[in-house]
Amino acid sequence: MDYQTFEISPELNAFVKCAWTLESPASATEQRQTIVPDGCMEMIFHYGDLYRQYQNEVEFIMQPRCFVFGQITSTLSIAPTGSTGIFALRFNPEGFLPFTHWSAQQLENKAVSLTELFGEAGLQLEKEVLATTSTADRIKLAESFLLQKLQETETVNSLVKSCVNAMLELNGQLSVGQLSEQLNINRRQLERKFATTVGLSPKQLNKIIRLQTALKMLAEKRFDNLTDLAYEAAYYDQAHFIKDFKEFTGLSPKKFYADNLQLSKLFVGTA
């Protein structure tokens, strides 16, 4: 499995976290992967075989060839149907909304095709990105498209961006009450702005950021026991850490890593 990340144009740094690629040969048996919420939306281009997206243990839908996946609020189970070839952009938590007239709620837990989102322009981008075999060219095409869309839509809400930056800097340890107090905004108003712009409540995003911080520590094996990890990640105790972990993954930390969920570990703490 070959996973790589790439920097994008400084003009888009406020919106896009990174570009990334993933390539892997086909497997003789189905390899399901579990994706954990990370607070970011993704623009995905499958130049390899498509992926199944499971709705339960048996039923699934096929993901589109090229799409944007909105915020996920629980684990997502996917599996390749053959060889994997993916080019993608990972957006900052509030970063995708300036490029579309869709609300974050409309995108939540969904893979929405570029054609449905952007019409003919989305279809043209899809054709151009899939027609080239160069990652550098794919990045340029995607950047050009986003910069053009940015001129057509209003820029990101600066208040929400300030909130997200504060959450990220403190690894999700800033409460919603502290956020609203620092920014002098009513808590309910802040929550409404988040729902529209980010697609998650401030509390949900805080939990996800804090969990991702803990996941990175766990993946790097920096702790001998979960109690020390929980305290370092600012959880009240080990029980609260396990509760949040199960809320987003459906598994205990021990079970999660024992199952060798390669794709989930791959994206933990990436740029």
C-alpha positions as CSV (number, residue, x, y, z in Angstrom):
1,M,0.0,0.0,0.0
2,D,1.6,3.3,-1.1
3,Y,0.2,6.4,0.5
4,Q,1.7,9.9,-0.1
5,T,0.7,13.4,0.8
6,F,1.5,16.6,-1.1
7,E,1.4,20.3,-0.4
8,I,-1.0,22.5,-2.3
9,S,-0.8,26.1,-3.5
10,P,-0.4,28.7,-0.7
11,E,-3.5,30.4,-2.1
12,L,-5.6,27.5,-0.9
13,N,-3.9,26.8,2.4
14,A,-6.7,28.4,4.3
15,F,-9.1,25.8,2.8
16,V,-7.2,22.7,1.8
17,K,-5.1,20.7,4.2
18,C,-3.2,18.6,1.6
19,A,-3.5,16.5,-1.5
20,W,-2.9,12.7,-1.2
21,T,-2.7,9.6,-3.3
22,L,-3.2,5.9,-2.4
23,E,-2.3,3.0,-4.6
24,S,-2.6,-0.7,-3.8
25,P,-2.8,-3.9,-5.8
26,A,-6.0,-6.0,-5.9
27,S,-6.4,-8.6,-3.2
28,A,-7.6,-12.1,-3.6
29,T,-10.1,-11.6,-0.7
30,E,-12.2,-8.5,0.2
31,Q,-10.3,-6.2,2.5
32,R,-12.8,-4.0,4.4
33,Q,-11.4,-0.8,5.9
34,T,-12.9,1.3,8.7
35,I,-12.6,5.0,8.4
36,V,-12.8,7.1,11.7
37,P,-14.2,10.7,11.7
38,D,-11.4,13.3,11.4
39,G,-13.5,16.5,11.0
40,C,-12.4,16.9,7.4
41,M,-14.3,16.7,4.0
42,E,-12.5,15.0,1.1
43,M,-12.7,15.4,-2.7
44,I,-12.0,11.9,-4.1
45,F,-11.0,10.8,-7.6
46,H,-10.9,7.1,-8.2
47,Y,-8.5,6.4,-11.2
48,G,-8.4,2.8,-10.0
49,D,-11.3,0.4,-9.3
50,L,-14.3,1.7,-7.4
51,Y,-15.0,1.1,-3.7
52,R,-18.0,-0.4,-2.0
53,Q,-19.5,1.6,0.8
54,Y,-21.2,-0.7,3.4
55,Q,-24.5,0.3,4.9
56,N,-24.5,-2.7,7.2
57,E,-22.7,-6.0,7.4
58,V,-24.2,-7.2,4.1
59,E,-25.7,-4.3,2.1
60,F,-23.5,-1.8,0.2
61,I,-23.6,0.9,-2.4
62,M,-20.9,1.7,-5.0
63,Q,-19.2,5.0,-4.5
64,P,-19.1,7.4,-7.5
65,R,-16.0,7.6,-9.6
66,C,-15.3,11.1,-8.4
67,F,-17.1,12.8,-5.5
68,V,-16.9,14.9,-2.4
69,F,-17.5,13.1,0.9
70,G,-19.0,15.3,3.6
71,Q,-18.4,15.1,7.3
72,I,-18.7,11.6,8.7
73,T,-20.2,11.3,12.2
74,S,-19.5,7.6,12.9
75,T,-17.2,5.0,11.4
76,L,-17.4,4.3,7.7
77,S,-16.9,0.8,6.3
78,I,-15.5,0.6,2.7
79,A,-13.8,-2.0,0.5
80,P,-12.0,-1.9,-2.8
81,T,-13.4,-3.9,-5.7
82,G,-10.0,-4.4,-7.3
83,S,-6.8,-2.4,-7.5
84,T,-6.8,1.0,-5.7
85,G,-5.8,4.2,-7.4
86,I,-7.0,7.3,-5.5
87,F,-6.1,11.0,-5.9
88,A,-7.8,13.3,-3.3
89,L,-7.8,16.6,-1.6
90,R,-8.4,16.8,2.2
91,F,-10.1,20.0,3.2
92,N,-9.8,21.8,6.6
93,P,-12.9,21.3,8.8
94,E,-14.6,24.5,7.4
95,G,-12.7,24.6,4.2
96,F,-14.9,23.0,1.5
97,L,-18.1,25.2,2.0
98,P,-16.7,28.3,0.2
99,F,-16.6,26.3,-3.0
100,T,-20.2,25.2,-3.1
101,H,-23.8,26.4,-2.5
102,W,-24.6,23.1,-0.8
103,S,-24.9,23.2,3.0
104,A,-22.7,21.0,5.2
105,Q,-25.8,19.2,6.4
106,Q,-26.7,18.2,2.8
107,L,-23.2,16.5,2.5
108,E,-23.1,14.8,5.9
109,N,-22.2,11.1,5.7
110,K,-22.6,11.1,1.9
111,A,-20.5,10.7,-1.2
112,V,-21.9,13.3,-3.7
113,S,-20.6,13.1,-7.2
114,L,-18.8,16.1,-8.7
115,T,-21.4,16.3,-11.4
116,E,-24.2,16.6,-8.9
117,L,-22.3,19.2,-7.0
118,F,-20.9,21.3,-9.8
119,G,-22.8,20.3,-12.9
120,E,-20.9,20.5,-16.2
121,A,-17.8,22.1,-14.5
122,G,-17.6,19.1,-12.2
123,L,-17.9,16.6,-15.1
124,Q,-15.1,18.4,-16.9
125,L,-12.8,18.4,-13.9
126,E,-13.5,14.7,-13.5
127,K,-12.5,14.0,-17.1
128,E,-9.4,16.1,-17.0
129,V,-8.1,14.6,-13.7
130,L,-8.7,11.0,-14.8
131,A,-7.1,11.6,-18.2
132,T,-3.7,12.4,-16.8
133,T,-1.3,10.0,-15.0
134,S,0.7,12.7,-13.3
135,T,0.0,13.6,-9.6
136,A,1.5,17.1,-10.2
137,D,-0.9,17.7,-13.1
138,R,-3.9,16.4,-11.1
139,I,-3.0,18.9,-8.3
140,K,-2.8,21.8,-10.8
141,L,-6.1,20.9,-12.3
142,A,-7.8,20.7,-8.9
143,E,-6.2,23.9,-7.7
144,S,-7.3,25.8,-10.8
145,F,-10.9,24.5,-10.4
146,L,-11.0,25.5,-6.7
147,L,-9.5,28.9,-7.3
148,Q,-12.1,29.6,-10.0
149,K,-15.0,28.4,-7.7
150,L,-13.6,30.6,-4.9
151,Q,-14.2,33.6,-7.1
152,E,-17.8,32.6,-7.6
153,T,-18.8,32.0,-4.0
154,E,-18.5,34.0,-0.8
155,T,-15.4,33.3,1.4
156,V,-15.4,31.2,4.5
157,N,-17.0,32.6,7.7
158,S,-14.1,34.2,9.6
159,L,-15.7,33.6,13.0
160,V,-16.0,29.9,12.4
161,K,-12.5,29.7,11.1
162,S,-11.2,31.4,14.2
163,C,-13.1,28.8,16.3
164,V,-11.7,25.9,14.3
165,N,-8.1,27.2,14.5
166,A,-8.4,27.6,18.3
167,M,-9.8,24.0,18.6
168,L,-6.9,22.6,16.5
169,E,-4.2,24.6,18.3
170,L,-5.5,23.2,21.7
171,N,-6.1,19.7,20.4
172,G,-9.8,19.8,21.1
173,Q,-9.4,20.9,24.8
174,L,-11.3,24.2,24.5
175,S,-15.0,23.8,25.5
176,V,-17.9,25.3,23.5
177,G,-18.6,27.6,26.4
178,Q,-15.0,28.9,26.4
179,L,-15.2,29.4,22.6
180,S,-18.4,31.4,22.7
181,E,-17.0,33.5,25.6
182,Q,-13.7,34.2,23.9
183,L,-15.3,35.2,20.6
184,N,-18.2,37.0,22.3
185,I,-20.9,35.1,20.5
186,N,-24.0,33.4,21.8
187,R,-23.5,29.7,22.1
188,R,-26.6,28.8,20.1
189,Q,-25.6,31.2,17.3
190,L,-22.1,29.6,17.2
191,E,-23.7,26.2,17.0
192,R,-25.9,27.3,14.1
193,K,-22.9,28.7,12.2
194,F,-21.0,25.5,12.7
195,A,-24.0,23.4,11.5
196,T,-24.1,25.4,8.2
197,T,-20.4,25.9,7.6
198,V,-18.7,22.8,9.1
199,G,-21.5,20.2,9.2
200,L,-20.7,19.3,12.8
201,S,-21.5,20.9,16.1
202,P,-18.6,22.6,17.9
203,K,-18.8,19.8,20.6
204,Q,-18.6,17.1,17.9
205,L,-15.6,18.6,16.2
206,N,-13.9,19.1,19.6
207,K,-14.4,15.4,20.3
208,I,-13.1,14.4,16.9
209,I,-10.0,16.6,17.2
210,R,-9.2,15.3,20.7
211,L,-9.8,11.7,19.6
212,Q,-7.5,12.1,16.6
213,T,-4.8,13.5,19.0
214,A,-5.2,10.4,21.1
215,L,-5.2,8.1,18.1
216,K,-1.9,9.5,16.9
217,M,-0.3,9.0,20.3
218,L,-1.7,5.4,20.3
219,A,-0.5,4.7,16.8
220,E,3.0,6.0,17.7
221,K,3.0,3.7,20.8
222,R,4.0,6.6,23.0
223,F,2.2,5.2,26.0
224,D,2.3,1.9,28.0
225,N,-1.3,2.1,29.2
226,L,-4.6,3.8,28.3
227,T,-4.8,5.6,31.6
228,D,-1.7,7.7,30.9
229,L,-2.9,8.2,27.3
230,A,-6.3,9.4,28.4
231,Y,-4.8,12.0,30.8
232,E,-2.3,13.2,28.3
233,A,-5.1,13.7,25.7
234,A,-7.0,15.7,28.4
235,Y,-9.7,13.1,29.0
236,Y,-11.2,13.1,32.5
237,D,-10.2,9.5,32.9
238,Q,-9.7,6.3,30.9
239,A,-13.4,5.5,31.0
240,H,-14.2,8.8,29.2
241,F,-11.6,8.1,26.6
242,I,-12.9,4.6,25.9
243,K,-16.5,6.0,25.8
244,D,-15.6,8.6,23.1
245,F,-13.5,6.1,21.2
246,K,-16.4,3.6,21.0
247,E,-18.8,6.5,20.1
248,F,-16.8,7.2,16.9
249,T,-15.4,3.7,16.1
250,G,-17.8,1.2,17.6
251,L,-14.8,-0.6,19.1
252,S,-12.6,-0.4,22.2
253,P,-9.1,0.9,21.5
254,K,-7.6,-2.6,22.0
255,K,-10.1,-4.2,19.6
256,F,-9.6,-1.4,17.0
257,Y,-5.9,-2.0,16.7
258,A,-6.1,-5.8,17.1
259,D,-8.2,-5.8,13.9
260,N,-5.3,-4.3,11.9
261,L,-7.4,-1.6,10.3
262,Q,-4.6,-0.4,8.0
263,L,-6.5,2.4,6.2
264,S,-7.7,4.0,9.4
265,K,-4.2,4.0,10.9
266,L,-2.9,5.4,7.7
267,F,-4.8,8.7,8.0
268,V,-4.4,9.2,11.7
269,G,-2.6,12.5,12.3
270,T,-1.7,13.1,8.7
271,A,-0.9,16.6,7.4
